[in-house]
Amino acid sequence: MDLSALDHALAAAAAVAAGIVNAVAGGGTLITFPALVALGVPSVQSNITNTVALCPGYFGGAVAQRDDLAHQRHRLRALSGVAAAGGLLGSILLVLSPEDLFEGIVPFLLFLACGLLAFQDRLKRLIPARSAVDGDDDVRPRPLLLAGVFVATIYGGYFGAGLGIILIATLGVLLDDSMAHLNALKQAIALVTNVVAAAFFVFSGDVVWSLVLVMAPAALLGGAIGGRLASRLNPQVMRTVVITIGLIVAFKYLLT
């Protein structure tokens, strides 16, 4: 693929913006995916390249919350296996998807991601407040929880935007634990899902590696910047900007 130095610079700028947005409000994929498509990268390749490029950013969130995973080893082990299977299945479905089929599905995936982002706070309020008790780890997570995480991570492997919101809602309804512990578990599950999907995509032949090489460090830089600016920037304003971009792209796909 013939991409100019300017194209790579624009992709890196989008990744920095995505890193900032993810740190402050979430939804960074709604910036990088449309940016890659606008540069002329086919939709499936854009999604695959975006997943691989932004994958390193998930490590930071999981490491930062590792203390809240200490009492969840059994739970994490079981759900990580489910997340790996779901992420792999979703990534296989993406690679097997014809370009025209994926482009037909994309607007609805974008609408879903925008809706989840728009109602993120309301979804969180629907989750009952719970107090954590050390040692409340579920040695054998319930089948409904395993099924919910499996479905969510299939979506994550296939597209990914809004995965964190889907996971926190699923965990919040089906697990009796504190929000801090649930959020840490969500981060770990999202990390496993994206690592497995990215590992599969590496061998798919559809990754635009020159873009990954500039976007991955740019996303990490954006995350560091966003972490420092989180207390100064208005998450609601950033979320509104991201949702607006996502809706514009969704309608563009829908009407073309």
C-alpha positions in Angstrom: 0.0 0.0 0.0 1.4 3.3 -1.1 1.1 5.7 1.8 3.0 9.0 2.0 5.0 10.4 4.9 2.0 12.8 5.5 -0.4 9.9 5.7 1.8 8.3 8.4 2.0 11.6 10.3 -1.8 11.9 10.2 -2.2 8.4 11.4 0.2 9.1 14.3 -1.7 12.2 15.2 -5.0 10.3 15.2 -3.3 7.7 17.5 -2.1 10.4 19.9 -5.7 11.8 20.0 -7.1 8.3 20.6 -4.7 7.8 23.5 -5.8 11.0 25.1 -9.4 10.3 24.5 -9.1 6.7 26.0 -7.4 8.1 29.1 -10.0 10.8 29.6 -13.3 9.5 28.3 -12.9 6.3 26.3 -13.8 5.7 22.6 -10.4 6.3 21.0 -11.1 3.7 18.3 -13.8 6.0 16.9 -11.0 8.3 16.0 -8.3 6.0 14.6 -10.6 3.7 12.6 -12.2 6.5 10.5 -8.8 8.1 10.2 -7.3 5.0 8.6 -10.3 4.6 6.3 -9.9 8.3 5.2 -6.3 7.6 4.3 -7.5 5.0 1.8 -6.9 1.9 3.8 -9.7 -0.7 3.2 -12.2 -1.1 6.0 -11.2 -4.6 7.2 -7.5 -3.7 7.0 -8.1 -0.5 8.9 -9.9 -2.4 11.7 -7.1 -5.0 11.8 -4.3 -2.4 11.7 -6.0 -0.3 14.4 -6.4 -3.3 16.7 -2.7 -4.2 16.5 -1.5 -0.6 16.8 -3.6 0.2 19.9 -3.0 -3.1 21.6 0.0 -1.9 23.7 -2.2 0.8 25.3 -4.2 -1.9 27.1 -1.2 -3.0 29.1 -1.0 0.3 31.0 -4.6 0.2 32.2 -4.3 -3.4 33.4 -0.9 -2.9 35.1 -2.2 0.3 36.9 -5.1 -1.7 38.4 -3.3 -4.9 39.2 -3.8 -4.5 43.0 -7.6 -4.8 42.4 -7.1 -8.1 40.7 -5.3 -9.7 43.7 -8.4 -11.4 45.1 -9.7 -12.5 41.7 -7.2 -15.0 40.5 -9.6 -17.9 40.0 -12.2 -15.6 38.4 -9.6 -14.0 36.1 -8.2 -17.4 35.1 -11.6 -18.7 34.0 -12.7 -15.5 32.3 -9.3 -15.0 30.6 -9.8 -18.4 28.9 -13.3 -17.3 27.7 -12.0 -13.9 26.6 -9.2 -15.6 24.6 -11.7 -17.8 22.8 -14.1 -15.0 22.1 -11.3 -12.6 20.9 -9.9 -15.3 18.6 -13.4 -16.2 17.2 -14.2 -12.5 16.6 -10.8 -11.9 14.8 -11.3 -15.0 12.6 -14.8 -13.8 11.7 -13.3 -10.4 10.8 -10.6 -11.9 8.5 -13.2 -14.1 6.8 -15.6 -11.2 6.3 -15.7 -9.9 2.7 -15.0 -6.2 2.4 -18.5 -5.3 1.3 -20.1 -7.3 4.1 -17.9 -5.6 6.7 -18.7 -2.2 5.3 -22.4 -3.0 5.5 -22.1 -3.9 9.1 -19.7 -1.1 10.1 -22.4 1.7 10.4 -24.4 -0.4 12.9 -21.3 -1.3 14.9 -20.4 2.4 15.0 -24.0 3.3 16.1 -23.7 0.7 18.8 -20.3 2.1 20.0 -21.6 5.7 19.9 -24.7 4.7 21.9 -22.7 2.9 24.5 -20.4 5.9 24.8 -23.3 8.3 25.1 -25.1 6.3 27.8 -21.9 5.1 29.6 -22.7 7.0 32.8 -26.3 5.9 32.9 -25.2 2.2 32.4 -22.8 2.6 35.3 -25.6 4.0 37.5 -27.7 1.0 36.8 -25.0 -1.2 38.3 -25.8 -1.6 42.1 -23.2 -0.2 44.5 -21.5 -3.1 46.2 -18.9 -3.4 48.9 -15.9 -5.6 48.2 -15.0 -8.5 50.5 -11.6 -10.1 50.2 -11.8 -13.7 49.2 -15.1 -13.4 47.4 -13.5 -14.7 44.2 -15.8 -17.1 42.3 -13.8 -20.4 41.9 -16.4 -21.5 39.3 -17.9 -18.5 37.5 -21.6 -19.0 36.6 -22.4 -20.2 33.1 -24.4 -17.0 32.4 -21.3 -14.9 33.3 -19.1 -17.0 31.0 -21.6 -16.7 28.2 -21.9 -13.0 28.6 -18.2 -12.4 28.5 -17.8 -14.8 25.6 -20.3 -12.9 23.5 -18.8 -9.5 24.5 -15.3 -10.6 23.5 -16.4 -12.0 20.2 -17.6 -8.4 19.5 -14.3 -7.2 20.8 -12.2 -9.4 18.5 -14.4 -8.4 15.5 -14.6 -4.6 16.1 -13.8 -3.5 19.6 -15.1 0.0 20.0 -17.1 0.1 23.2 -15.9 -3.3 24.4 -15.0 -1.9 27.8 -18.5 -0.5 28.4 -20.1 -3.8 27.4 -17.8 -5.7 29.7 -18.3 -3.4 32.7 -22.1 -3.6 32.3 -22.0 -7.5 32.0 -19.7 -7.9 35.0 -21.7 -5.4 37.1 -25.0 -7.2 36.6 -23.6 -10.7 37.1 -20.9 -10.3 39.8 -21.2 -9.2 43.4 -18.1 -7.0 43.8 -17.0 -3.4 44.1 -16.7 -1.2 41.0 -12.9 -0.9 41.5 -12.6 -4.7 41.3 -15.0 -5.0 38.4 -13.2 -2.3 36.5 -9.8 -4.0 37.0 -11.3 -7.3 35.8 -12.7 -5.5 32.8 -9.3 -4.1 31.9 -7.7 -7.5 32.2 -10.4 -9.2 30.0 -10.1 -6.4 27.4 -6.3 -6.9 27.4 -6.6 -10.6 26.8 -9.2 -10.1 24.1 -7.1 -7.6 22.2 -3.8 -9.4 22.6 -5.3 -12.6 21.2 -7.0 -10.8 18.3 -3.8 -8.8 17.6 -1.7 -12.0 17.7 -4.0 -13.6 15.1 -4.0 -10.5 12.9 -0.2 -10.5 12.9 -0.3 -13.7 10.8 -3.3 -12.6 8.6 -1.3 -10.6 6.1 -3.7 -7.7 6.5 -1.7 -5.5 8.9 -0.3 -2.3 7.5 2.9 -2.5 9.5 4.3 0.9 8.6 1.2 2.5 10.2 1.5 0.3 13.3 5.1 1.4 13.8 4.0 5.0 14.0 0.6 4.6 15.7 1.6 2.3 18.6 4.1 4.7 20.2 1.9 7.6 19.4 -1.1 6.0 21.2 1.2 5.3 24.2 2.2 9.0 24.2 -1.4 10.1 23.9 -2.3 7.9 26.9 0.5 9.5 29.0 -0.7 13.0 27.9 -4.3 12.1 28.6 -3.4 10.8 32.1 -1.9 14.1 33.0 -4.7 16.1 31.4 -7.5 14.0 32.8 -8.2 16.3 35.7 -8.3 19.4 33.4 -10.3 18.2 30.5 -14.0 17.8 30.5 -14.8 14.1 29.8 -18.3 14.9 28.6 -17.0 17.4 26.0 -14.5 14.9 24.7 -17.1 12.2 24.6 -19.4 14.4 22.7 -16.7 15.2 20.1 -15.9 11.5 19.7 -19.6 10.5 19.4 -20.1 13.2 16.8 -17.2 11.9 14.7 -18.5 8.3 15.0 -22.0 9.3 13.9 -20.7 11.2 10.9 -18.6 8.2 9.8 -21.6 5.8 10.5 -24.0 7.9 8.3 -21.3 8.1 5.6 -21.1 4.3 5.5 -24.8 4.0 5.6 -25.5 6.4 2.8 -22.7 5.3 0.4 
